[in-house]
Amino acid sequence: LDSYICVSAEMRKKLIERGYPLDKTHVAYNGISFEKVDSVPREVLFEKYQLPYDPQATYVGILGRLAPVKDHMTFLRGAKRAIERDSGLRFLIGGDGEEEHRMKAFIVEHQLEHHVFMMGHLSEPSDFFQMIDINALTSLHEGGVSYALMEGAVYSKPALATATGGLKEIVIEGVTGRLIPVGDDEAFAKALIEMCAHKIYLTYGQQMENYAKTHFSRSQMGINYLEIYERILSEKQKVFIIGYYGRFNLGDEAILDMTVKFIREISPRSSIKAL
């Protein structure tokens, strides 16, 4: 390939370490819309999901598939440690997957049923982020910037996450949240208690929203890709476009038409072929 577009600076760094050319690797972060859905009172959402609501509690959530790579067990062990120090903490887990039975067994074994709640698959993630105060992610590995952290940022939710992959590019230590070592449940509990002190997480949350809007919006993603494409096309005289074209799909044909026009604007003399 002539060029490689990575979804995080950490991924680009790994490619370069493995011998990929510096000038052929680029970074374009994924982006999301920062338009909020209509705000719903928190107590209404808890009633919707049939969960007990305590207005004095601080709610910590983790949203994602229940898979080993997401390391929910560190989240649970950290939750147990934190509850021993602050009984006002509550933990919400959104998602389903292969780790579900193991996690439920841990909750029962350690008598955490009144503090930790598993919500299963959620079709409306915006509900989840309106229900929590702190957005956690304890993944063992993350290649790009987590959508869950970006979606939480829309609602000014700070992050408590492991320092791995692209997570380090949205969680700025002591600014948009806190970073902890992978698999360290004691560090999780300690950082969480510190975030709750004087409700410093509220400041982190506002800073998270501002930072994410600047770096991870859909419009910024579009700008990044356009800059990369312009750089690549300015150096190439031949372009080969691969897609599902020629099958009377008007949507794809419209995309191809605009793509060709865009290439012609940047590189009028390029030879263009489409598969």
C-alpha positions in Angstrom: 0.0 0.0 0.0 1.0 3.6 -0.6 -0.5 5.1 2.5 -1.8 4.0 5.9 -4.4 5.9 7.9 -4.5 5.1 11.6 -7.3 5.9 14.0 -4.9 6.9 16.8 -1.4 8.3 17.2 -0.5 5.2 19.3 -1.4 2.9 16.4 0.7 5.0 14.0 3.6 4.8 16.5 3.4 1.0 16.5 3.4 0.9 12.7 6.5 3.1 12.5 8.3 0.9 15.2 7.6 -2.0 12.9 9.2 -0.4 9.9 6.4 1.3 8.1 7.5 4.6 6.4 7.0 7.7 8.5 5.8 9.7 5.5 3.2 7.1 4.5 1.5 6.9 7.8 -1.2 9.3 8.9 -3.6 9.8 11.8 -7.3 10.6 11.5 -9.3 10.2 14.6 -12.9 8.8 14.5 -15.5 11.4 15.3 -19.1 11.5 16.5 -21.9 14.0 16.5 -22.1 16.2 19.6 -25.8 16.8 19.3 -27.5 15.8 22.5 -30.8 14.0 22.5 -33.5 15.6 24.7 -32.4 15.6 28.3 -34.4 13.2 30.6 -34.4 13.5 34.4 -32.2 10.9 35.9 -34.8 9.5 38.2 -37.1 8.9 35.1 -34.3 6.9 33.4 -33.7 4.7 36.5 -37.4 4.0 36.7 -37.4 3.1 33.0 -34.7 0.5 33.6 -36.2 -0.6 36.9 -33.2 0.3 38.9 -33.2 1.8 42.4 -32.2 5.5 42.4 -30.3 7.3 45.2 -30.0 11.1 44.5 -27.1 11.2 47.0 -25.1 8.5 45.3 -22.3 8.9 42.7 -22.8 6.6 39.7 -19.9 5.1 37.9 -20.6 3.3 34.6 -18.9 1.1 32.0 -20.5 0.5 28.7 -19.3 -2.1 26.1 -19.4 -5.8 25.2 -18.7 -8.1 28.1 -15.5 -9.6 26.6 -12.2 -10.6 28.2 -10.3 -7.8 26.4 -12.5 -5.2 28.1 -11.4 -6.6 31.5 -14.6 -6.0 33.4 -13.2 -8.0 36.3 -10.8 -5.2 37.1 -13.8 -2.8 37.1 -15.6 -5.1 39.5 -12.7 -5.7 41.8 -12.0 -1.9 41.8 -15.6 -1.3 42.6 -15.5 -3.6 45.6 -12.4 -1.8 46.9 -14.0 1.6 46.4 -17.3 0.7 48.1 -15.4 -0.4 51.2 -14.1 3.2 51.4 -17.2 5.0 50.2 -20.6 3.3 50.5 -22.3 6.1 48.5 -20.8 4.7 45.2 -23.0 2.9 42.7 -21.8 1.0 39.6 -23.7 0.4 36.3 -22.6 -2.0 33.7 -24.1 -1.8 30.2 -23.7 -4.5 27.6 -23.8 -8.2 27.1 -21.3 -11.0 26.2 -19.4 -14.0 27.2 -18.2 -12.6 30.6 -21.7 -12.0 31.9 -22.0 -15.2 34.0 -18.6 -14.8 35.5 -19.4 -11.1 36.5 -22.8 -12.0 38.0 -21.1 -14.7 40.1 -18.6 -12.2 41.4 -21.3 -9.7 42.3 -23.2 -12.4 44.3 -20.1 -13.9 45.9 -19.0 -10.5 47.3 -22.6 -9.3 48.1 -22.5 -6.3 45.8 -26.1 -6.6 44.6 -27.1 -3.3 46.2 -24.2 -1.4 44.7 -23.5 -2.9 41.3 -26.1 -3.3 38.6 -25.9 -5.1 35.3 -28.2 -3.6 32.7 -27.6 -5.9 29.7 -27.7 -4.7 26.1 -28.7 -1.1 25.7 -30.3 0.1 22.5 -30.1 3.8 23.7 -26.6 4.5 24.9 -27.6 8.2 25.5 -29.7 7.0 28.4 -26.7 5.3 30.0 -24.5 8.4 29.8 -27.2 10.5 31.4 -27.5 8.1 34.3 -23.8 8.1 35.3 -21.4 10.6 36.8 -18.1 9.0 35.8 -17.4 7.0 32.6 -15.0 4.0 33.2 -13.2 1.8 30.8 -10.7 -0.9 32.0 -9.7 -2.4 28.6 -6.5 -4.5 28.3 -6.0 -3.1 24.8 -7.7 -0.4 22.7 -6.3 0.4 19.2 -8.3 3.6 18.7 -10.0 6.2 20.8 -13.0 4.6 22.5 -16.5 5.5 21.2 -17.8 4.9 24.7 -15.6 7.7 26.0 -16.5 10.0 23.2 -20.2 9.4 23.6 -19.8 10.0 27.3 -18.0 13.3 26.5 -21.2 14.5 24.8 -22.8 14.6 28.2 -19.8 16.0 30.0 -18.8 12.7 31.6 -15.2 12.4 32.7 -13.2 9.2 32.1 -11.5 6.8 34.5 -9.6 4.5 32.1 -6.6 2.3 31.6 -3.5 3.8 30.0 -3.6 1.8 26.8 -3.7 2.5 23.1 -5.8 5.4 21.9 -7.4 5.9 25.4 -4.4 8.0 26.3 -5.3 10.4 23.6 -8.7 11.4 25.0 -8.1 10.9 28.7 -5.7 13.7 29.7 -4.5 12.9 33.2 -5.9 15.3 35.7 -7.7 17.3 33.0 -10.4 15.1 31.3 -10.2 12.3 33.8 -7.7 9.8 35.3 -5.5 7.1 33.8 -4.6 3.9 35.7 -2.3 0.9 34.8 -3.9 -2.0 33.0 -5.3 -4.6 35.4 -4.7 -2.5 38.6 -7.9 -2.6 40.6 -6.3 -0.8 43.6 -5.3 2.1 41.3 -8.9 2.1 40.0 -10.4 2.4 43.5 -7.9 5.1 44.6 -8.3 7.2 41.5 -12.1 6.9 41.8 -12.1 8.1 45.4 -9.9 11.0 44.5 -12.2 12.0 41.6 -15.2 12.0 44.0 -13.4 14.2 46.5 -15.1 17.6 46.4 -16.8 16.4 43.2 -13.7 17.2 41.1 -15.2 14.9 38.5 -17.6 17.6 37.5 -14.7 19.9 36.4 -13.1 17.0 34.6 -16.4 16.3 32.8 -16.7 19.8 31.4 -13.1 19.8 30.3 -13.7 16.4 28.7 -16.6 17.8 26.6 -14.6 20.8 25.5 -11.6 18.7 24.6 -13.6 16.0 22.7 -15.5 18.6 20.7 -12.3 20.0 19.5 -10.5 16.8 18.6 -13.2 14.1 18.0 -16.2 15.7 16.3 -17.5 14.4 12.9 -16.5 17.7 11.3 -13.0 17.5 12.6 -12.8 13.9 11.3 -13.9 15.1 7.9 -11.2 17.9 7.9 -8.5 15.4 8.9 -9.4 12.9 6.1 -9.6 15.7 3.5 -6.2 16.9 4.4 -4.7 13.4 4.2 -6.4 12.7 0.8 -5.2 16.0 -0.6 -1.6 15.2 0.5 -1.8 11.7 -1.0 -3.5 12.7 -4.3 -1.0 15.6 -4.9 1.7 13.0 -5.1 -0.1 10.4 -7.3 -1.0 10.4 -11.0 -3.0 7.2 -10.9 -6.0 6.5 -8.7 -7.8 3.1 -8.4 -11.2 3.2 -6.6 -12.7 0.0 -5.2 -16.4 -0.2 -4.4 -19.7 -1.8 -5.2 -20.3 0.2 -8.4 -22.1 -0.5 -11.7 -25.0 -2.4 -10.0 -27.6 0.3 -10.3 -27.2 1.4 -6.7 -27.8 5.1 -7.0 -26.3 5.9 -3.6 -23.0 4.3 -4.4 -23.0 5.9 -7.9 -23.5 9.3 -6.3 -20.6 8.7 -3.9 -18.4 7.6 -6.9 -19.4 10.7 -8.9 -18.5 13.0 -6.0 -15.3 11.1 -5.4 -14.2 11.5 -9.0 -15.0 15.2 -9.0 -13.1 15.7 -5.7 -10.0 13.9 -7.2 -10.2 16.0 -10.3 -10.2 19.2 -8.3 -7.0 18.2 -6.5 -5.2 16.4 -9.3 -6.7 17.2 -12.7 -4.2 15.0 -14.6 -4.7 11.9 -12.6 -5.8 8.7 -14.3 -8.8 7.3 -12.5 -10.1 3.7 -12.7 -13.0 2.3 -10.7 -13.7 -1.4 -10.0 
